[in-house]
Amino acid sequence: MFKFMDAARVKPARSNNPPSEVDRLSSLQDCLILQIFLNLPTKDVVQTSALSTRWTTLWKDVPGPDLDNEDFYISETFVSFVDNFLERNHGLSIHRFKLKYDSFYFEEPAGLINGWFDTAARLKVEHLDFSNSFSEWDPMMNPTVLYTCSNLVSLRLVGMGLPNPERVSLPSLKTLVLILIEFTNKWALENSISKCPVLENFCFERSYDDGIPILRVHSKSLLTFMHDAGYHEDYDEDDRFVEIDAPMLKYLKISDDRTSSFIIKSPPSVVEADIDTVFNLTSERRLGIANEISDDRSSSFIIKSPPSVVEADIDTVFNLTSERSLGIANEVQKREMVRDFLVGISKVKDMSISSSALEVIYDYSRYVQLPVFRNLYTLRVRFDSYMWEMLPVFLEVCLNLKTLVVGTYENPKMVDHTVIARPWNLLSSLEYVDI
C-alpha cells in the first residue's frame, strides 16, 4: 500500500453525470486514483486525462514522476518538466522520483543530476530511481545529500560515478540496487552499506572496472544479496574478492565468472541460493594440481616402507618452476576458499546451480570431501549440454533432496536424453524429478 503524506492535495470525488449514466471512473476516490497513477509511467498518467474531465489536472497531484527522456523530442523539455514538477511540490513530500535519461544530451549532466538529487532529498523522497543510459557516464560531483537522506527507503542507480562520501547516514534505507556504477574510492560502497542499519535487499550488477577490488558486505539486517559481474573474455583486472557477513541472509544469488573469492562469514541460514560462478578459474585453471615431486629434472621421488632417517639434505624443486610452485600454493588456497564457501551455503533449502559451478565442485570433490547439504530439498541444475556426469557427485551429499529439475540454458526444462539413462537410484528421498 502506498501512503500519501499530504491529505490537502487529495480532492473529494464528485460526479455531475445523470444517475442513468454512471461514470464509475469518476466515482473513484482521488486517493485511490493517485495510488493507481503512482504505479504508471508519467506519460501514461498524463494520457488518462482523456478518460475523464475530472482527471484533466489530477495527474499533477501524483506524488512522484516516472519519466524517460526518450518520451520527449527535445531534452530541454524533459529538463523543464522535471524542474516544474519539483517546483510545484515545493514544501510538500514526494513518494517516488524515477528518471531515465541519457546524459549525453545534457550540457552539464553532473550539476543537473546533483540539483535534482538535492531537491528530491529536501522533499523527503522515499523511493529514488535514477538511470543513465549513456555508456560513458560522468562522475557525480557532489551528491552528499544522497548519502544523508533520512527518509529514503529504496535507492536504485544505473550508469553513473559516485565519489567517496564524507558522511553516510541512511537510517531508513531497505533496498539498494546499483547497476554499472563506478566508484572513485574503493571503500565507498563498503562504508555506505555499513551505515544502512535496516538494509534488507542489496543487488549489485557490476561493471568490469568499477574500482572495487575487495567488497565487504557487512550487515546484520540483510535478507537478500544478489551479485552479478557477468563474463568478459577480455577481462584483465587483478583478482577481486567478495566477503559476506550477513547472519540474517535468506537469499543469495551469484552470477560471476570474474570474482576469485567469495568468503561467507558467520554462516547465515540461507533458504534459497542461485549459484553461477567458477571463482575466476578458466577451463585450463580448474582446481587440479599435478602430483609432482622431483629433483630439478625428476618429477617424483617415492619412498616405500619409510626408513628411520636421522639426517637428510634435500635440494629439489620437484621439476617445478618458481611460477609453478607459487601456482600450487595458490591452488591449495583456492580449494580452501571453495570449501569454506560450500560450508557457508550448506544449510540452504532451495538451490539453483549452473554446470560451470558444478564443475568446480566436481573438481574440488576429488581432493576433499564435500560438505553435506542436509537441508537441501529442491535443486535446479542448468547445464550447457555437457558433462552431466558431474551431477551424481553432488547428489551424493544431498541426503534429503526431494525435488530435482535438470535443464539447459536454452530450455531450462530440457536436457540431453543421455541424462535419463543415468541411474537415479542414488537418492531414495527423491519425490519429483523433471528432466
N, C-alpha and C positions, 0 to 999 in steps of 0.2 A: 504494500500500500504506500502510495506517495503521500506525503504530508505537505501542506501549504502553510507558509509562515504568516501570511498576511490575509486575514479574513476580509479586510476592507476592499481588496481587489476583486473579490468574488461577488457577482451580482445575482440577485434572486431571479429565478426563471419566470418569464412572462410569455403569454401566448395571446395573440389577437385574432386567432383563427376561429371561425364559427364552430360550434360543437359538432356539426356534421363532418367537418374536415379537420380531424385531429392531426396536428403536426407533432409526432412523437419525438422527433429530434429536438424541437424547440422546447418541449416539455421537460427535457432533462435539466437537472440542476447544473449550474455553471461549474461547480466544484468537480462534478463527475466528468463533464466535458473536458475541462482542463486536465484532468488526470489522464484521459484518453489522448489528448493532444501531446502530452508530455512524452508519450511513447512513440511519437511520429516525427519524421524529419520536418523541419520548419517549412520547407517548400510545400509538403503535403498539407500541413496545417493551414497555411495561407489559402490554399485552394479550396478548403472546406467552407470558405465564406460564401461560396456559390450555393451551398446546400440550404442555408437559412439566412434570412435578413438579420436575425439577431446575432449571427456569427460574424458579421462583416468586420468588426474590430475585436472580436473576442480573442483572436489568436495573439493579440498584443499583450494579453494578460497571462500567457503561458510563462511560468517561472523558469525559463531556460531555453535557449536556442539550440537547434541541432542543424548546423549549416555546413554546406560543402561549396567551396568557391567555384567549382565546376558548374554549379547551377546559375552562376552569374556570368553574363557575357563580358563584363568589364570588372577587373579586380578592384578598382576604386569603389564600385557599387557595393561589392562584398564588404569592404572595409567600412564604408559608410553605414551599411546595415547593422554591422556588429556594434559600431560606436553608438548608433542611435538606440539600439536595444539597451546597452549599458547605461546610457544617459537617462533613458526613460525609466529605468529601475533604480535610479539614484535614491538612496535612503531606504530601499527595500532589501529583501533577501531573495536569492535565486537558488533554485533546487539543483539545476543542471546547467553546464556550459560545455557544449560539444561543438568543436570546429574541426573541419578537414580542409586543408589548404595546401597550396604549392608556393613555398617561399620564393621560388624563382621569379614570380611576378610582383614581388614586393620590393620597393626600393630599400627599405631598412627593416628587414624581417625581424631581427633580434629585438630592436626597440619596440616595434609594433606588438609582437607577441608578449614581451615583458609588460607592456602597458595593459594589455588585456588581462594578463595574469593578475596584475596588481589590483585592477578594478574588480575582477571576479572575487578575489580574496576579501576585499572590503565589503562586498555584497554577501559575504558569508556563504559562498558556494559550497555545496555538499558533494557534487559529482562533477569532476573536471576531466575532459577528454579532448586532447589536442593531438592532431595527426598531421604531420608534414609529409607530403608525398614526393617532395623533391629529393633526388638521390644524394645530392651534395649539400647537406644542411649546414646552416651557420650556427655556431655556438650561441647559446643564450647568454647575454651579457651580465645580467644581474637579477635573476629570478629569486631573490631572497624570500619574497613573500610566499613562494611556492612551498618552501620548507617550514614555514611557520603558520600555516593556515589551520587554525584550531577547529574549524567546522568541517574540514574536508573528510569525507567518508570513503570515496573511491577516486583514484587517480590513474589515468591512462595516457601515456605519452608515446608518440611514434615519430621516429626520424628526426631527432634533434640532439644537440650537445648540451650537457649540463656541467657547470663548474662545481668546484668544491664549496659546499655551503659553510658559512661561518657559524651558523646556528641552525639546529633542526629541532622542531617541536611539532609533531603531528599526532596529537593525543586521540583523535577520532578516526584516523585512517584504518580501514579494514581491508580494502582491496587495492593492490598496486600492480599495474600492468605496464611493463616497459618493453618496447619493441624497437630494435635498431637504434639504441641510444649510445652516444659516445660520451665518455666521462673524461674530463681533463685531469682528474685526480683519482688514482686507483683505489683510494679508500672511501670515496664519496658515497658509494652505494651502501657499503657495509655500515658506515656511520649512520646513514639515513634509516636503514632497516632497524637498527638498534634503538632508534628514537621513536618507533611506532609501537607503543605498548599494547595496542589491541589489534594489530595486523593479523588477519586470518587467511588471506589469499594473496599469493605473490606469483606472478607469471613474468618470466624474463626470457624474451626472444632476442638472442644476442647477434651483434654484427661481429665480423671476424677480427676487427681491430677496435674493440670498444674501450680499450685502455684498462681492463681489469684482469690481470694475470691470476689473482687469487681472490675468490669471492667467498666470504664467510657469511652465512645466513644464520644469525643467532636471534631466535625469537621464541619466547615462552608461550605465545598465543597462536602461532602459525598453524593452520589446519591443512592448507593446500599449497604445494610448491611445484611449479612447472618450469623446467629449464630446457630451452631449445636453442641449440647452437648450430644445428644443421650440419651439412657436409660440404666442404670446399676442397676440390682436388689441389688447388694452388695454395692452400693454407700453409704458411711457413713461419708461424709465430712460435715463440717458446711455449713450453708446456703450460697449460692452465689448470688450476685446481679449484675445486668447489668443496667447501666444508659446511655441513648442515648440522646445526644444533637446534633442533625444534622438537622437544619432547611431546608436544601435543599433535604432531603431524599425523594426518589421516590419509592424505592422498599425495602421491609422489609420481611425477611424470618427468622422464628424462629422454630427450631426443638429441643426441650429441655425440658426434664422432671425433671431436677435437679436444675435449677436456680429458686430461691424462688421469686425473684422480678425483674420485668422489669419496669424501670421508663423512661418515654419519656418526656423530657423537650423541651420547645419551639416547641410544636407540629408541625411537618412538614406536608406538603401537600402530604402525601403518596398516590401514584396512585395505587400501587399493593402490596398486603401483602399475605404471606403464613404462617399461624399460627398453630403450633402444640406444645402446652405447657400446663401443668397443674400447673405451678408455684410451683413445688416440693411438690405437695399435693398427698398423696396416696389416694386410693379409700375410706379408712376409715377416711381420714382427709379433706374431702371436706369442703366447706365453712359453713356448717350448724352449728348453735350454739343452744343448747337446751335452751328453755325458762325456766330457773330455778331460783327461789327465795326461800330462806328458812332460818330457824334458823340453828343450827348446824345439825339438822336432817330433818326439813321440807324443802321442795323444793319450796314452793310457799306461798306467802302472798298476798292476793287480797284485795284491799281497794276500795269499791264501794262508790259512792257519796262522794268523798273526803271531809273530815271534815276540819275545820279551826284549824288544830293542832297548838298549840302555842309552845309546847315543846316536844321533842322526844328523847329517849335514845335507840339507835339501836345497838345490838350486835348479828350479824348473818353473816354467810358466805354463806347463801342460799344453804347449803349442798354441797359446793364446796371445794375441797382441794386447797391448795396453788398452786399446779401444774395446777389444772383445772381453777382457777382464772386467772393465767398467760396465760393459753391457750386461754381463751376467749378474752383477750386483744390482743393476737397475731392474732386471727382470725379476729377481727374487723380491725386491721391494715392491714391484708391480703386483706380483702374486699375493703378497701380504695385503696390499691395498684392496685387491679384488675380494679376498677372503673376508676382510673386515666389512666391505660394502655388502656382501651377501648376508653376513651375520646381521648387519644393520636392518635389512629388509626381510629377514627370515620369519617375522611374525605376520606378514601380510596375508590377507584372506582372499584377495582378488587381484590377479596379476595378468597383464598383457606384456608380451616379450617378443622382440624381433629375433630373427635367426642369427644375425650378426652378434647380438648379445649372448645368445645361446651358444654360439661357437666359442666365445671367450670362456664361458662357464665350462664347456666341454673340455677345452684345453686345460683349464685350471684343475679340473677333476682328476687329471692324470697325475697330479703331483700331491695334492692334499685333498682329504675327504671333504665333500661339500657339507655345509650346514643343513640341518633338517628343516624343511618348511612344513612344520606340523599343522599350522593353522590355514594353509592354503587350500581353499575349497574350489576356486574357479581359476582356470588357466586358459588364456588365449595366446596362441603362437602364430606369428606372421612369418612365413617362410619366403625365401627368394627362390623357391622351387628347387632347392638342392640341399644336400647334407641333412636330410630329415632324420638320419640315424642318430643325430646328436640328442634328439628329444628323449628317448628312453633313459639316458643317463641322468637327466634332470628329474624325470618322473620318479626315479627310484628314491628320491629324498622328499617327495610329495606324498606323504603317507596317508593323508586323509582327503586326497583330491576327489571331488565329486563330479565336476563339470570340466570337460576338455574340448576346446574349439580350436581346430587347426585349419589355417588358410594361407593364402598368398597375399602379397601386397596388391596385386591386380584385382583379386577377388577374395576377400577375407574368409569366404566360406567354401573355397575350392582349393584343393591341393592335389598334386600328382597321385594317381591311383596306387602307386607303389607303396605309399604310406599305409594304405589299408592292409597291405599284406603283412605288415609288421605285427607280431603277436602282442596284443594289448592286454595280456593277462598279468602284466607287471603290477597292476593296481586293482585289487579286489574292491576298493572303496568306490571306484568309478560308477556313477549312476547315469551320466549323459555324455555322449561323445558325438561331436559334429565335425566331420572331415570333408 
